[in-house]
Amino acid sequence: MSSFRFMCQKCKQPLKGGESMEMSSSAQGEPGEGQECGAHSMEKTEGGKLQVSVSKPFPDSGGMSEQRANDFTLLGKVVSMRTLGSIQKTTAETFDILSGQKEMDLPLCEECTDSFLKQLDTQIALTELDSQSYRRCLETQVLTGEDKREALQMELQGLELEEARLARALEDVEENHARTAAELRAAQAETVELQQQERRYQRDFNELKWQQQELFDQLTSVENQLWYAQVQLDRLKKTDIFNATFEIREEGPLGIINNFRLGRLPGIPVGWNEINTAWGQTALLLLALSNAIGLQFQRYQLVACGNHSYLKSLTGDGAELPLFSDGSENVFWNNTFDRGIMAFLDCLQQFEEEAEKQEGDLCLPYRIRVKEGRMEGPAGSGECYSVRTHLNTEEQWTKALRLMLLNLKRSLSWASSRYCRN
């Protein structure tokens, strides 16, 4: 008969003899078979069932072999040695058993049973304490539940009112949001229109700015021209127009006006073209002097045409008396050239008389005898020189013309001083 030994499911130690549960079994071999009897042991499978394991006897003979052959032990999960992992596993399983998450596998040894019972007592005591605490809390809540319920009911009503107020506020906010969105769209459209207007205004502004710049340039140019004209005007105002235009001087026995000689001598043959030009400058000077004092000649009209100047008679047939010649008329008495010179002396005398009437300070150095056609020399000399070319020498004629130019020079100075005063 064989005996079964059980392992403690907690500490993994074999149960003691007095505590073990021996089980008898007989092992019989079938006749005719050459099988050896081995040691049988019971193991607990993963499903919780026990299975028998047989171990072969050692080849040694004697009582030791018999004893080993007759030892049968019920084994659980056999562990060769207790490690840190096995200890932690055992502790975790114990906690699960105490917390009710896992049932304890039996059998257990006496020590493990006592420890397990102590743990159960401790857990029961803690559970009783928790139960008492829960009972007291429940009683307190029952006493204060009504007051809290009323307070909570009032708080709930307040929250419901607040919710309604917030709902209305939310509706107002949504309405404001919709209105604001519409206003925003309108503002955006207006912004686009304003941007387009701004671009048009900017384009118009640039065009006007360009026109302004052009007008400013024109204005600057006109101002510069005006300034230049003003400078010229001031300079001209300070300029003696008569002295600047006409220049009369003497060169020996000849009188010269604007670098043209008026007269001729046997030793100084002057061309008639130059003499005619000199007569034209002389006629222009007398005409300018008469215009300066506002004189209108009575018997003749003086026409200054350069080297073809002439005087037009205002009486009779209105003949034109030239102030130019080619020298071929000297042989004729009362020729038109001499008549023109005589008419010029008449106009010069009219100017002298008018100037004396207006100012009274013009005094010509040489007296004019219009009817005789002569120029009187210096006062007291008693000399007279004819302005005719007929029956006259070139020397006498040239002296007469020189004296006439000197009278015009004095008249020019007088007019210049009078013009500057005005």
C-alpha positions as CSV (number, residue, x, y, z in Angstrom):
1,M,0.0,0.0,0.0
2,S,1.3,3.4,-0.9
3,S,0.7,6.8,1.0
4,F,0.1,10.2,-0.6
5,R,1.6,13.4,0.9
6,F,0.3,16.9,0.2
7,M,2.1,20.2,-0.3
8,C,1.0,23.4,1.4
9,Q,-0.5,25.6,-1.3
10,K,0.9,28.7,0.4
11,C,4.4,28.0,1.7
12,K,5.0,25.0,-0.6
13,Q,6.2,22.8,2.4
14,P,5.1,19.2,2.8
15,L,2.3,18.7,5.2
16,K,3.2,16.9,8.5
17,G,2.4,13.2,9.1
18,G,-0.3,13.8,11.6
19,E,-1.8,16.4,9.3
20,S,-1.5,14.5,6.0
21,M,-4.2,12.7,4.5
22,E,-3.0,9.2,3.7
23,M,-4.6,7.5,0.9
24,S,-4.2,3.7,0.1
25,S,-3.9,2.3,-3.2
26,S,-2.7,-0.9,-4.6
27,A,-0.7,-1.2,-7.6
28,Q,-0.8,-4.5,-9.5
29,G,1.0,-5.4,-12.6
30,E,-0.6,-7.3,-15.2
31,P,0.6,-10.9,-15.5
32,G,2.8,-11.6,-18.3
33,E,4.2,-8.1,-18.6
34,G,7.9,-7.2,-17.7
35,Q,7.1,-3.7,-16.3
36,E,8.7,-2.4,-13.1
37,C,6.7,-0.7,-10.4
38,G,7.5,2.9,-10.0
39,A,6.7,5.6,-7.5
40,H,3.4,7.3,-7.9
41,S,2.7,10.9,-7.0
42,M,-0.3,13.2,-7.3
43,E,0.0,16.6,-9.0
44,K,-2.5,19.3,-9.2
45,T,-3.1,20.5,-12.8
46,E,-4.0,24.0,-14.0
47,G,-7.7,22.9,-13.9
48,G,-7.5,22.1,-10.2
49,K,-7.5,18.3,-10.7
50,L,-5.0,15.9,-9.3
51,Q,-3.0,13.6,-11.4
52,V,-0.7,10.7,-10.4
53,S,2.9,10.6,-11.4
54,V,5.0,7.5,-11.2
55,S,8.7,7.5,-10.4
56,K,10.9,4.6,-11.1
57,P,12.8,3.0,-8.3
58,F,16.5,3.4,-8.0
59,P,18.6,0.4,-9.1
60,D,20.0,0.1,-5.6
61,S,18.7,-3.0,-3.8
62,G,17.8,-3.2,-0.2
63,G,15.5,-1.5,2.2
64,M,16.3,2.0,0.9
65,S,15.0,1.0,-2.5
66,E,11.9,-0.4,-1.0
67,Q,11.3,2.7,1.1
68,R,11.8,4.9,-2.0
69,A,9.5,2.7,-4.0
70,N,6.8,3.0,-1.4
71,D,6.9,6.8,-0.9
72,F,4.1,8.5,-2.8
73,T,3.6,12.4,-2.4
74,L,0.9,14.6,-3.7
75,L,2.7,17.5,-5.3
76,G,1.4,20.9,-6.3
77,K,3.5,23.3,-8.4
78,V,6.9,22.1,-7.5
79,V,9.5,24.9,-7.0
80,S,13.1,23.9,-6.6
81,M,13.8,26.9,-4.3
82,R,12.1,30.1,-3.0
83,T,13.2,33.1,-5.0
84,L,12.2,36.8,-4.8
85,G,9.8,36.2,-7.6
86,S,8.1,33.4,-5.8
87,I,7.8,35.5,-2.6
88,Q,6.3,38.4,-4.5
89,K,3.9,36.0,-6.2
90,T,2.9,34.5,-2.8
91,T,2.3,38.0,-1.3
92,A,0.1,39.0,-4.3
93,E,-1.9,35.8,-4.1
94,T,-2.4,36.4,-0.3
95,F,-3.6,40.0,-1.0
96,D,-6.0,38.7,-3.6
97,I,-7.4,36.1,-1.2
98,L,-7.8,38.6,1.6
99,S,-9.5,41.1,-0.8
100,G,-11.9,38.5,-2.0
101,Q,-10.6,38.4,-5.6
102,K,-9.3,34.9,-5.4
103,E,-10.2,31.8,-3.6
104,M,-7.5,30.0,-1.5
105,D,-6.5,26.6,-2.8
106,L,-6.4,23.9,-0.2
107,P,-4.9,22.2,1.6
108,L,-2.8,24.6,3.9
109,C,-0.4,23.9,6.7
110,E,-1.2,24.8,10.2
111,E,1.0,27.9,10.3
112,C,-0.4,29.2,7.1
113,T,-3.9,28.5,8.3
114,D,-3.3,30.4,11.5
115,S,-1.8,33.3,9.6
116,F,-4.6,33.2,7.1
117,L,-7.2,33.2,10.0
118,K,-5.4,36.2,11.7
119,Q,-5.5,38.1,8.5
120,L,-9.2,37.3,8.0
121,D,-9.9,38.5,11.6
122,T,-8.0,41.7,10.9
123,Q,-9.9,42.2,7.7
124,I,-13.2,41.6,9.5
125,A,-12.3,44.1,12.2
126,L,-11.4,46.8,9.6
127,T,-14.6,46.0,7.7
128,E,-16.6,46.4,10.9
129,L,-15.0,49.8,11.5
130,D,-15.8,50.9,8.0
131,S,-19.3,49.7,8.4
132,Q,-19.8,51.7,11.6
133,S,-18.3,54.8,9.9
134,Y,-20.7,54.4,7.0
135,R,-23.6,53.9,9.4
136,R,-22.8,57.1,11.2
137,C,-22.4,59.0,8.0
138,L,-25.7,57.6,6.8
139,E,-27.5,58.7,9.9
140,T,-25.9,62.2,9.7
141,Q,-27.0,62.4,6.1
142,V,-30.5,61.4,7.0
143,L,-30.7,64.2,9.6
144,T,-29.2,66.9,7.3
145,G,-30.7,65.6,4.1
146,E,-33.9,67.6,4.2
147,D,-32.0,70.9,4.8
148,K,-29.5,70.1,2.1
149,R,-32.4,69.1,-0.2
150,E,-34.1,72.4,0.3
151,A,-30.8,74.3,-0.1
152,L,-30.0,72.3,-3.2
153,Q,-33.6,72.8,-4.5
154,M,-33.2,76.6,-4.0
155,E,-29.7,76.4,-5.6
156,L,-31.2,74.4,-8.5
157,Q,-34.0,77.0,-9.0
158,G,-31.3,79.8,-8.9
159,L,-29.3,77.8,-11.5
160,E,-32.4,77.4,-13.6
161,L,-33.0,81.1,-13.5
162,E,-29.4,81.8,-14.3
163,E,-29.6,79.3,-17.2
164,A,-32.7,81.1,-18.5
165,R,-31.0,84.4,-18.2
166,L,-27.9,83.1,-19.9
167,A,-30.1,81.6,-22.6
168,R,-31.7,85.0,-23.3
169,A,-28.3,86.6,-23.2
170,L,-27.1,83.9,-25.7
171,E,-30.0,84.7,-27.9
172,D,-29.1,88.4,-27.7
173,V,-25.5,87.6,-28.4
174,E,-26.5,85.5,-31.4
175,E,-28.8,88.4,-32.7
176,N,-25.9,90.8,-32.1
177,H,-23.6,88.4,-33.9
178,A,-25.9,88.2,-36.9
179,R,-26.4,91.9,-37.0
180,T,-22.7,92.5,-36.6
181,A,-21.9,90.0,-39.3
182,A,-24.4,91.8,-41.7
183,E,-22.8,95.1,-40.7
184,L,-19.3,93.6,-41.3
185,R,-20.3,92.4,-44.8
186,A,-21.7,95.9,-45.5
187,A,-18.6,97.5,-44.2
188,Q,-16.4,95.1,-46.3
189,A,-18.4,96.0,-49.4
190,E,-18.1,99.7,-48.5
191,T,-14.4,99.2,-47.9
192,V,-14.0,97.7,-51.4
193,E,-15.9,100.6,-52.9
194,L,-13.8,103.1,-50.9
195,Q,-10.6,101.3,-52.0
196,Q,-11.7,101.6,-55.6
197,Q,-12.5,105.3,-55.1
198,E,-9.2,105.8,-53.4
199,R,-7.4,104.3,-56.4
200,R,-9.4,106.6,-58.7
201,Y,-8.6,109.6,-56.5
202,Q,-5.0,108.6,-56.3
203,R,-4.8,108.4,-60.1
204,D,-6.6,111.8,-60.4
205,F,-4.3,113.2,-57.8
206,N,-1.2,112.0,-59.7
207,E,-2.5,113.6,-62.9
208,L,-3.2,116.8,-61.1
209,K,0.2,116.7,-59.4
210,W,1.8,116.2,-62.8
211,Q,-0.2,119.2,-64.2
212,Q,0.7,121.2,-61.1
213,Q,4.4,120.4,-61.7
214,E,4.1,121.4,-65.3
215,L,2.4,124.7,-64.3
216,F,4.9,125.3,-61.6
217,D,7.7,124.8,-64.2
218,Q,5.9,127.2,-66.5
219,L,5.4,129.7,-63.7
220,T,9.0,129.4,-62.7
221,S,10.0,130.1,-66.4
222,V,7.6,133.1,-66.6
223,E,8.9,134.4,-63.3
224,N,12.5,134.1,-64.6
225,Q,11.5,135.9,-67.8
226,L,9.7,138.5,-65.7
227,W,12.7,138.9,-63.5
228,Y,15.0,139.2,-66.6
229,A,12.6,141.7,-68.2
230,Q,12.5,143.7,-64.9
231,V,16.2,143.7,-64.7
232,Q,16.4,144.9,-68.3
233,L,13.7,147.5,-67.7
234,D,15.6,148.8,-64.7
235,R,18.8,148.9,-66.7
236,L,17.0,150.6,-69.5
237,K,15.5,153.1,-67.1
238,K,18.9,154.0,-66.0
239,T,20.1,154.1,-69.5
240,D,20.2,157.4,-71.4
241,I,18.4,156.3,-74.5
242,F,19.5,159.3,-76.6
243,N,23.2,159.1,-75.6
244,A,23.0,155.3,-76.1
245,T,21.5,155.6,-79.5
246,F,23.2,158.6,-81.0
247,E,26.8,159.7,-80.7
248,I,28.0,163.0,-82.2
249,R,31.6,164.0,-82.2
250,E,34.1,166.1,-84.1
251,E,37.1,164.8,-86.1
252,G,39.0,167.8,-87.3
253,P,36.8,169.9,-89.6
254,L,34.3,167.0,-90.0
255,G,31.3,166.3,-87.9
256,I,30.5,162.6,-87.2
257,I,27.2,161.0,-86.1
258,N,27.2,157.3,-85.2
259,N,30.6,156.9,-87.0
260,F,29.2,158.3,-90.2
261,R,30.9,161.5,-91.5
262,L,28.7,164.3,-92.6
263,G,30.6,166.4,-95.1
264,R,33.6,166.1,-97.4
265,L,36.9,167.9,-98.0
266,P,39.3,167.9,-101.0
267,G,41.8,166.1,-98.9
268,I,39.3,163.8,-97.3
269,P,37.1,162.5,-100.0
270,V,33.9,161.0,-98.2
271,G,31.6,158.9,-100.3
272,W,28.1,160.1,-100.9
273,N,26.7,156.9,-99.6
274,E,28.3,157.6,-96.2
275,I,27.1,161.2,-96.3
276,N,23.5,160.1,-97.1
277,T,23.6,157.6,-94.2
278,A,24.9,160.4,-91.9
279,W,21.9,162.5,-93.1
280,G,19.6,159.6,-92.3
281,Q,20.9,159.3,-88.7
282,T,20.6,163.1,-88.3
283,A,17.0,163.0,-89.5
284,L,16.2,160.2,-87.1
285,L,17.8,162.2,-84.2
286,L,15.7,165.3,-84.9
287,L,12.5,163.2,-85.3
288,A,13.2,161.5,-81.9
289,L,13.8,164.9,-80.2
290,S,10.6,166.2,-81.6
291,N,8.7,163.2,-80.4
292,A,10.2,163.6,-76.9
293,I,8.8,167.1,-76.5
294,G,5.6,166.3,-78.5
295,L,6.4,168.6,-81.4
296,Q,4.5,168.4,-84.7
297,F,6.3,170.1,-87.5
298,Q,4.1,172.7,-89.3
299,R,5.5,173.1,-92.8
300,Y,7.3,169.8,-93.4
301,Q,7.0,166.1,-92.4
302,L,10.3,164.5,-91.6
303,V,10.7,160.9,-92.8
304,A,13.8,159.0,-91.6
305,C,14.6,156.2,-94.0
306,G,18.3,155.6,-93.6
307,N,20.4,156.8,-96.5
308,H,17.2,157.7,-98.4
309,S,15.5,160.0,-95.8
310,Y,13.5,162.9,-97.0
311,L,11.1,165.7,-96.0
312,K,7.6,166.0,-97.4
313,S,6.2,169.5,-97.9
314,L,2.9,170.0,-96.1
315,T,2.0,173.0,-98.4
316,G,1.7,173.4,-102.1
317,D,2.1,170.3,-104.2
318,G,3.5,168.2,-101.4
319,A,6.9,167.7,-103.0
320,E,9.4,165.3,-101.4
321,L,12.7,167.0,-100.6
322,P,15.5,164.4,-100.3
323,L,18.3,164.4,-97.8
324,F,20.4,162.2,-100.0
325,S,22.4,162.9,-103.2
326,D,24.9,161.5,-105.6
327,G,26.8,164.8,-106.1
328,S,25.4,165.5,-109.6
329,E,23.0,168.3,-108.5
330,N,25.6,170.7,-107.2
331,V,25.7,172.7,-110.5
332,F,22.0,173.5,-110.2
333,W,20.6,176.4,-108.3
334,N,17.8,175.6,-105.9
335,N,18.2,171.9,-106.4
336,T,16.0,169.5,-104.4
337,F,18.9,168.3,-102.2
338,D,19.6,171.9,-101.1
339,R,15.9,172.5,-100.6
340,G,15.8,169.4,-98.4
341,I,18.7,170.7,-96.3
342,M,17.0,174.1,-96.0
343,A,13.7,172.3,-94.8
344,F,15.7,170.3,-92.3
345,L,17.1,173.6,-90.8
346,D,13.5,174.9,-90.6
347,C,12.5,171.8,-88.6
348,L,15.5,172.2,-86.3
349,Q,14.6,175.8,-85.6
350,Q,11.0,174.8,-84.8
351,F,12.4,172.3,-82.3
352,E,14.5,175.0,-80.7
353,E,11.5,177.4,-80.4
354,E,9.3,174.7,-78.9
355,A,11.9,173.5,-76.4
356,E,12.4,177.1,-75.2
357,K,8.6,177.5,-74.8
358,Q,8.4,174.3,-72.6
359,E,11.5,174.5,-70.6
360,G,13.2,177.8,-71.4
361,D,16.7,176.3,-70.7
362,L,17.7,175.1,-74.1
363,C,20.4,177.4,-75.6
364,L,21.9,176.3,-78.9
365,P,25.6,177.4,-79.4
366,Y,25.2,178.3,-83.0
367,R,22.4,180.5,-84.5
368,I,20.3,179.2,-87.3
369,R,19.4,181.5,-90.2
370,V,16.7,179.5,-92.0
371,K,15.8,182.0,-94.7
372,E,19.5,182.5,-95.7
373,G,20.3,178.8,-95.3
374,R,23.2,179.6,-93.2
375,M,24.8,178.6,-89.9
376,E,26.3,181.4,-87.9
377,G,29.7,180.8,-86.3
378,P,30.7,181.4,-82.7
379,A,29.3,184.5,-81.2
380,G,31.3,187.6,-82.1
381,S,33.1,186.0,-85.0
382,G,30.6,187.3,-87.6
383,E,31.2,184.2,-89.7
384,C,28.4,182.4,-91.5
385,Y,28.5,179.2,-93.4
386,S,26.0,178.1,-96.1
387,V,24.4,174.7,-96.0
388,R,23.8,174.8,-99.8
389,T,26.0,172.8,-102.1
390,H,25.4,175.3,-105.1
391,L,28.0,177.9,-105.5
392,N,29.7,176.8,-102.3
393,T,33.0,175.2,-101.4
394,E,33.3,171.8,-99.8
395,E,35.1,173.4,-96.8
396,Q,32.3,175.9,-96.2
397,W,29.6,173.4,-96.6
398,T,31.3,170.9,-94.3
399,K,31.8,173.6,-91.6
400,A,28.1,174.5,-91.8
401,L,27.1,170.9,-91.4
402,R,29.5,170.5,-88.4
403,L,27.9,173.5,-86.7
404,M,24.5,172.0,-87.3
405,L,25.6,168.7,-85.7
406,L,27.0,170.6,-82.7
407,N,23.5,172.2,-82.2
408,L,22.0,168.7,-82.4
409,K,24.5,167.5,-79.8
410,R,23.5,170.2,-77.4
411,S,19.8,169.4,-78.0
412,L,20.6,165.7,-77.4
413,S,22.1,166.5,-74.0
414,W,19.2,168.7,-73.1
415,A,16.7,166.0,-74.1
416,S,18.6,163.3,-72.2
417,S,18.6,165.3,-69.0
418,R,14.9,166.1,-69.4
419,Y,14.1,162.4,-70.2
420,C,16.0,161.2,-67.1
421,R,14.1,163.7,-64.9
422,N,10.8,162.4,-66.2
